Amino acid sequence: MRRHPGEFILSLSLSLSSSTKHIMLKDILDTRLSHPLYRPVGPSVVLVVILALTCLRSDPKSRPTMQHVSQELFVPRPALPESFHDISIQQLVNQEIYVVDQN
């Protein structure tokens, strides 16, 4: 993100406040990096953000184990169902893009 994510994380912990609902994934990525528009990288970025968000859940029992996170990183993912620029943080919190296995 190129800045400390504290305020962003706090807003997520407030159950997706109205200000967080319209934040787009592309807007929180480090601006020094080129956006992952091409297919091989976009799905990986989305997956890593989803996993990071699941690790931030307030209930420790609903967070994935590190073994689970590691396993998820090796599961092949299909192409993104929509343009990378159209993906919102709310979609990732709700896992509307990729469903991360909870087992």
C-alpha positions, 0 to 999 in steps of 0.5 A: 500500500506504500503507507501504513494500513492501520486506518484501512484495517480499522475501517475494515474492523468496523464491519465495512463502514460506508466509507470502505464499501466503495474502495476499489482494490486498485486504489489500495495497491502501492502506486509505485508498482504497475497494476496487475492487469495481465491474467497470470498476476491479477488472480494471485493479487486478488487471492493474497488480498482475500487471504490477508482479509480473512486473517484480519477477522475479529473472531480468531476461530474464523481466521485461517491457519497458516497451513490453510493459507499455505495450501490456498496459495497453491490451488490453481485459480481461474481467470478473474470473473471481471476486470481487475479495476472493477474489484472492490474491497467489499467483494473481497471481504465477502469472497465474491471473487474467489471462495477461499476454502474454510477447511 
